[in-house]
Amino acid sequence: MGIYGAINSAVSGLTAQAQALENISGNVSNSQTTGYKRLDTSFSDLVAGGGTRQADQVSGTTYATSRATNTVQGDISASDVDTYMAISGDGYFVVTSAADVVDGQTTFQDASYYTRAGDFELDDSNYMVNASGYYLKGFKLDPTTGNAVGDAPSVIQISDQPLAASATTLIDYQANLPRVPDTTDYDDSDEDTALLGAALAGANISSANESTFLDQSITGGSTTVYNQNGTAMNVEVRWAKTLNADAGVPQDDTWALYVSSGGNDPAWLEVGTVNFTSSGVMQTLTAGANGTVNTGGNGFDIATLTVGDVTASNIEFSLAGGSLTQFSDPTGVATSVAVDQDGYAAGELEGISIDESGRINASYSNNQTRSLYRIPLATFDAEQNLKRVDGAAFAATPDSGEADLTGGGTISAKSLELSNADIASEFSKLIVTQQAYSANSRVVTSAQGMLDDALNMIR
């Protein structure tokens, strides 16, 4: 090849180093780009002809190729934005781009792209969009089962519709009732004065007898329940230990359960009675004027309950799991009281958050939370062969394979993955590239001088 071969090799070196410089320049400029994956440069040689043995060959030219660093994790930085996300481990967020706006509604491209840039925020249409304009895709979740609806992810749009009210169907009750209740009219001398009089026992309590009833019963807590349209009702509970109306003697282990009617007449509604063993364990239940024993024998069913001017239907008052006991207690009041119910009023959307499993959870003003979407992570058999597109994103290619949405790493909420391009490292590569470029240019200069000498020989 001689001098001309040397010039050719040096020029290829200049071209290769120029490409390396371009990669370095791009990496430096994107050192603060969220989710950016730097491009390194690999050099390969092209062997020149000249013989079948290395001894007969000479060094050939070189060429540069870009080397992807998609598998190199960037640092994860905490953020105070609820919708920001970072991926720890493998995978990409599945995104797409807007196509057009039709009748005020955004339409989207059919193609999917993949990115590690998780700086998503809600736009004015409640789509989750990152700083590069990509719209996040996910699996919509069934509100009842929590399972994904369909096999293909769709563009995520958070509904701002109110969460519908849910009527109370179950009241879970827990308490320990004392053996001797400390009622208002109890004087510590005669236990009979702590019991509900025979004239009041076994029925609803009228407004005329309410004062006497309150003096002969103890409070059992209260809770707010909701009817079918979400209207709140304050349900107060009282317990009264009853007299045996036939024998005229106390029923030491029997309590009557009452709930308030909220100022109506009758003032207190009898739900039923509960009988305990001598060891304080709930034994048998008996239906009252406003309740029937449920099928499990561990609570009461209330078909209709009116408190004030609000009516609810079909409420179970559950005493399951040994939650109601009668153990001796010197205080004479109900202890360990806990009243929980399963209904709630309608609620307005207050915000969203993302958990480690990639579920988008909506929080409502009624203290309810609902999982709306699951964010999948796309993995590829050969992710180094993904095609780079604008906005720190990638497109699948035949060489990368199709996206697999069943695996991937974990999602860190309120975090961002930073660029994996380190300025210090890039500057080190810049020095080496600059020196190599200068050396190749020196070879061209030297070869030119040698050609000049050869031409001068014949002058």
C-alpha positions in Angstrom: 0.0 0.0 0.0 2.9 2.4 0.8 2.4 6.0 1.4 -1.1 6.2 -0.1 -2.2 3.3 2.1 -0.8 5.2 5.1 -2.8 8.3 4.1 -5.9 6.2 3.7 -5.5 4.6 7.1 -4.9 7.9 8.8 -8.0 9.4 7.1 -10.1 6.5 8.4 -8.6 7.1 11.9 -9.7 10.8 11.6 -13.2 9.7 10.6 -13.4 7.2 13.5 -12.2 9.6 16.1 -14.6 12.3 14.8 -17.4 9.8 15.4 -16.1 9.1 18.9 -16.0 12.9 19.5 -19.6 13.2 18.3 -20.7 10.5 20.8 -18.7 12.2 23.6 -20.3 15.5 22.7 -23.8 14.0 22.8 -23.1 12.3 26.1 -21.9 15.5 27.7 -24.9 17.5 26.4 -27.2 14.9 27.8 -25.5 14.4 31.2 -28.6 15.9 32.9 -31.2 14.3 30.7 -33.5 12.0 32.7 -33.2 8.4 31.7 -30.6 9.1 29.1 -28.3 6.1 28.1 -24.9 7.2 26.8 -23.3 5.9 23.6 -19.8 4.7 23.8 -17.5 4.1 20.8 -15.9 0.8 19.7 -13.1 0.7 17.1 -12.6 -2.2 14.7 -9.8 -2.7 12.1 -10.0 -3.6 8.5 -7.1 -5.7 7.4 -5.3 -4.7 4.3 -4.3 -7.1 1.6 -0.7 -8.1 1.0 -0.3 -11.8 1.7 -1.5 -14.9 3.4 0.8 -14.5 6.4 0.8 -11.7 9.0 4.4 -11.2 8.1 3.3 -10.2 4.6 0.4 -8.0 5.8 0.3 -4.4 7.0 -2.0 -2.6 9.4 -5.2 -1.6 7.7 -7.8 1.1 8.2 -10.2 1.4 11.1 -13.9 2.2 11.5 -16.0 3.2 14.5 -19.3 1.9 15.7 -21.5 3.1 18.6 -21.9 0.8 21.5 -25.2 1.0 23.5 -25.2 1.2 27.3 -28.9 0.5 27.9 -28.1 -2.1 30.5 -26.0 0.3 32.6 -28.2 1.7 35.4 -28.2 5.4 36.1 -28.2 6.8 39.6 -31.6 7.1 41.2 -32.5 10.4 42.7 -35.4 11.0 45.1 -38.1 13.5 44.1 -41.1 15.1 45.8 -43.4 14.6 42.8 -45.8 11.7 43.4 -46.0 10.7 39.8 -42.3 10.5 39.1 -40.9 7.0 38.7 -37.5 5.3 38.3 -36.8 1.7 37.3 -34.4 -0.4 39.3 -33.2 -3.3 37.2 -34.3 -4.2 33.7 -37.1 -2.8 31.7 -38.6 0.3 30.0 -41.8 2.2 30.4 -44.2 1.7 27.5 -45.1 5.0 25.9 -46.6 6.5 22.8 -46.9 9.9 21.1 -49.9 12.1 20.4 -51.1 11.9 16.8 -53.7 14.6 16.5 -56.5 16.5 18.3 -60.0 15.7 17.1 -62.9 17.5 18.6 -60.8 18.6 21.5 -59.7 15.0 22.2 -56.1 13.8 21.8 -55.6 10.8 19.6 -52.5 8.7 19.7 -50.1 6.8 17.4 -50.5 3.1 17.1 -46.7 2.6 17.6 -45.3 2.0 21.1 -41.9 3.4 22.3 -39.9 2.6 25.3 -38.1 4.8 27.8 -36.4 5.0 31.2 -37.4 8.7 31.6 -40.0 8.5 34.3 -40.7 12.2 34.8 -44.4 11.8 34.2 -47.0 14.3 35.3 -50.7 14.8 34.7 -51.6 17.2 31.9 -54.9 19.1 31.7 -56.6 16.0 30.4 -55.3 13.8 33.2 -52.9 11.9 30.8 -49.5 11.0 32.3 -46.9 12.7 30.1 -43.2 13.0 30.5 -41.0 16.0 29.7 -40.3 14.6 26.2 -44.0 14.5 25.4 -44.4 10.7 25.6 -47.7 9.4 27.1 -47.5 6.5 29.5 -49.3 3.3 28.8 -50.6 0.7 31.3 -53.2 -2.0 32.0 -56.5 -0.8 33.2 -57.6 -2.6 36.4 -61.0 -4.0 37.2 -62.4 -2.1 40.2 -63.9 -5.2 41.7 -61.2 -7.8 41.2 -58.1 -5.7 40.8 -57.1 -7.7 37.8 -56.0 -6.3 34.5 -58.6 -5.7 31.8 -57.4 -6.9 28.4 -54.0 -8.1 27.2 -52.7 -4.8 25.6 -51.7 -1.7 27.5 -53.6 1.5 26.7 -52.8 5.2 27.3 -53.3 6.0 30.9 -55.9 8.7 31.7 -56.9 9.2 35.3 -60.6 9.7 35.7 -61.6 12.6 37.9 -65.2 11.4 38.3 -66.3 11.1 41.9 -66.1 7.6 43.5 -69.7 6.4 44.0 -71.0 5.9 47.5 -71.3 2.4 48.9 -74.0 1.4 51.4 -73.1 -0.1 54.7 -73.8 -3.8 54.7 -71.7 -4.9 57.7 -70.9 -3.6 61.1 -68.1 -5.4 62.8 -68.5 -5.0 66.6 -66.1 -5.9 69.4 -66.4 -5.2 73.1 -66.1 -6.8 76.6 -69.2 -6.3 78.7 -68.7 -6.2 82.5 -70.4 -8.8 84.7 -72.0 -6.1 86.8 -72.7 -2.9 84.8 -72.0 0.4 86.5 -75.3 2.2 85.5 -76.4 5.6 86.7 -78.9 4.2 89.3 -76.6 1.4 90.6 -75.7 2.0 94.3 -73.3 -0.9 94.7 -75.6 -2.6 97.2 -78.1 -4.4 95.1 -77.1 -5.8 91.6 -80.7 -5.7 90.6 -80.5 -1.9 90.4 -77.9 -2.2 87.7 -80.3 -4.1 85.5 -82.9 -3.0 83.0 -86.4 -3.1 84.7 -88.8 -5.7 83.7 -91.2 -3.1 82.4 -88.7 -1.9 79.9 -87.1 -5.2 78.9 -87.8 -7.1 75.7 -89.0 -4.3 73.5 -88.2 -1.0 71.9 -87.7 1.9 74.3 -90.2 4.7 73.9 -89.2 8.4 74.2 -91.2 8.6 77.5 -89.0 5.8 79.0 -85.7 7.0 77.5 -84.4 8.7 80.7 -85.0 5.5 82.7 -83.4 3.4 80.0 -80.2 5.6 79.9 -80.0 5.2 83.7 -80.2 1.5 83.5 -77.8 0.8 80.5 -74.2 1.5 79.4 -72.8 2.9 76.2 -71.4 0.5 73.7 -69.8 3.0 71.3 -71.0 4.4 68.0 -70.2 4.6 64.3 -71.2 6.3 61.1 -73.0 4.2 58.6 -74.1 5.1 55.1 -77.3 4.3 53.2 -77.6 3.5 49.5 -77.0 7.0 48.3 -74.1 7.7 50.7 -76.1 9.7 53.3 -74.4 9.4 56.7 -76.2 8.0 59.8 -74.8 8.1 63.3 -75.5 4.8 65.0 -75.2 4.7 68.8 -75.0 1.4 70.6 -76.1 0.7 74.2 -76.2 -2.5 76.2 -78.6 -3.3 79.0 -78.5 -6.3 81.3 -82.0 -7.6 81.6 -84.3 -9.0 84.3 -86.1 -12.3 83.8 -89.7 -11.0 83.4 -91.3 -14.3 84.4 -89.3 -15.2 87.5 -88.6 -11.6 88.5 -84.9 -12.4 89.0 -81.9 -11.1 87.2 -80.6 -12.8 84.1 -77.0 -12.5 85.1 -75.6 -13.6 81.7 -78.0 -11.9 79.3 -77.6 -8.5 77.6 -79.9 -6.7 75.3 -78.5 -4.7 72.4 -80.1 -1.4 71.4 -79.3 1.2 68.8 -80.5 4.8 68.8 -83.2 6.0 66.4 -81.8 9.5 66.3 -84.6 11.4 68.1 -87.5 9.3 66.7 -90.1 7.4 68.8 -89.2 4.7 69.8 -86.0 6.4 70.9 -84.0 3.1 71.2 -84.5 0.1 69.0 -84.0 -3.4 70.3 -81.8 -5.5 68.0 -81.6 -8.6 70.0 -80.3 -10.3 73.2 -77.0 -12.1 73.8 -76.5 -14.8 76.4 -73.1 -15.7 77.8 -71.7 -18.8 79.5 -70.5 -18.5 83.1 -67.0 -18.2 81.7 -68.0 -15.1 79.8 -68.1 -16.6 76.2 -71.0 -15.7 73.9 -73.4 -18.5 73.8 -76.8 -17.9 72.2 -78.5 -15.0 70.4 -82.2 -14.2 70.4 -84.0 -11.9 67.9 -85.3 -8.6 69.0 -88.0 -6.2 67.8 -85.7 -4.8 65.1 -83.3 -7.7 64.4 -83.1 -11.3 63.5 -80.3 -13.8 64.2 -78.1 -14.2 61.1 -77.5 -17.5 59.4 -74.2 -18.0 61.1 -75.7 -17.5 64.6 -73.0 -15.0 65.4 -74.7 -11.7 64.8 -78.0 -9.9 63.9 -79.5 -8.9 60.6 -81.3 -5.5 60.6 -83.7 -5.3 57.6 -84.5 -1.6 58.0 -82.8 1.0 60.3 -84.1 4.6 60.5 -82.0 7.1 62.3 -83.5 10.6 62.2 -84.8 11.1 58.7 -82.4 8.7 57.0 -83.1 5.0 56.4 -80.7 2.2 55.6 -81.5 -1.4 54.7 -80.0 -4.9 55.1 -77.2 -4.3 57.6 -75.5 -7.2 59.4 -74.3 -6.5 63.0 -71.5 -9.0 63.3 -70.2 -10.5 66.6 -68.2 -13.2 64.9 -64.9 -14.5 66.0 -65.5 -14.2 69.7 -65.5 -10.5 69.5 -68.1 -10.0 72.2 -67.3 -11.3 75.7 -68.5 -10.9 79.3 -65.4 -10.9 81.5 -65.4 -9.4 85.0 -64.4 -5.8 84.9 -64.4 -3.6 88.0 -65.1 -0.4 86.0 -68.6 -1.7 85.1 -68.4 -0.2 81.5 -67.9 -1.7 78.1 -64.2 -2.0 77.3 -62.1 -2.9 74.3 -64.9 -1.4 72.1 -64.2 -1.3 68.4 -67.0 -0.5 65.8 -66.1 -0.8 62.1 -68.3 -0.7 59.1 -67.8 -1.2 55.3 -69.7 1.7 53.8 -68.6 5.1 52.7 -70.0 8.3 51.1 -69.2 9.5 47.6 -65.7 11.0 47.3 -63.8 13.4 45.1 -60.4 12.6 43.6 -57.6 14.1 45.7 -54.5 12.7 44.2 -52.7 9.6 42.9 -49.7 7.7 44.0 -47.6 4.7 42.6 -46.5 1.7 44.6 -43.6 -0.6 44.1 -45.7 -3.1 42.2 -46.4 -0.4 39.6 -50.0 0.2 40.4 -51.4 3.7 40.1 -53.6 4.3 43.2 -56.2 7.1 43.4 -57.0 8.6 46.8 -60.4 10.1 47.4 -61.9 12.6 49.9 -63.8 9.8 51.6 -60.6 8.1 52.7 -61.0 5.4 50.0 -58.2 4.2 47.7 -58.6 2.5 44.4 -56.0 0.9 42.1 -56.7 2.2 38.6 -53.8 1.0 36.4 -50.8 -1.3 36.5 -47.7 0.0 34.8 -45.9 -2.8 32.8 -42.1 -2.9 32.2 -41.0 -4.0 28.7 -37.9 -6.2 28.4 -36.2 -7.4 25.2 -34.0 -10.3 24.3 -31.4 -8.0 22.7 -32.1 -4.5 24.0 -28.7 -3.3 22.7 -30.3 -3.5 19.2 -33.2 -1.1 20.1 -33.4 2.0 17.8 -32.8 5.3 19.5 -35.5 8.0 18.9 -35.8 11.5 20.2 -36.6 12.1 23.9 -34.4 9.4 25.5 -36.7 6.8 24.0 -36.3 3.7 21.9 -38.2 1.8 19.3 -38.2 -2.0 18.8 -36.4 -3.5 15.8 -36.4 -7.0 14.3 -32.9 -7.4 15.9 -34.1 -6.4 19.4 -37.1 -8.7 19.4 -40.6 -7.9 20.5 -41.4 -6.4 23.9 -42.1 -8.8 26.8 -44.4 -7.1 29.3 -44.3 -9.9 31.9 -41.0 -9.2 33.6 -38.6 -6.4 34.4 -37.3 -4.8 37.5 -39.1 -2.8 40.2 -40.5 0.7 40.1 -39.4 3.3 42.7 -42.1 5.9 43.2 -41.2 9.6 43.7 -37.8 9.0 42.1 -36.0 9.6 38.8 -33.2 7.7 37.1 -30.5 10.1 36.1 -28.4 10.0 32.9 -25.7 7.3 33.0 -23.3 9.7 31.3 -20.6 10.9 33.7 -18.9 14.2 32.7 -15.6 13.3 34.3 -15.4 10.0 32.4 -16.5 11.7 29.2 -13.8 14.3 29.6 -11.2 11.6 30.1 -12.3 10.0 26.8 -12.3 13.4 25.2 -8.5 13.8 26.0 -7.7 10.4 24.5 -9.9 11.1 21.4 -8.3 14.5 20.9 -4.8 13.0 21.1 -5.7 10.2 18.7 -7.2 12.6 16.2 -4.1 14.8 16.4 -1.8 11.8 15.8 -3.8 10.7 12.8 -3.6 14.2 11.3 0.2 14.1 11.9 0.4 10.9 9.9 -1.3 12.6 7.0 1.2 15.5 7.3 4.2 13.1 7.4 2.9 11.2 4.4 2.5 14.4 2.5 6.1 15.3 3.2 7.3 12.0 2.0 5.3 12.4 -1.2 6.9 15.8 -1.7 10.3 14.3 -1.3 9.6 11.6 -3.8 8.4 14.2 -6.3 11.4 16.4 -5.8 13.6 13.5 -6.8 12.6 13.8 -10.4 12.7 17.6 -10.7 
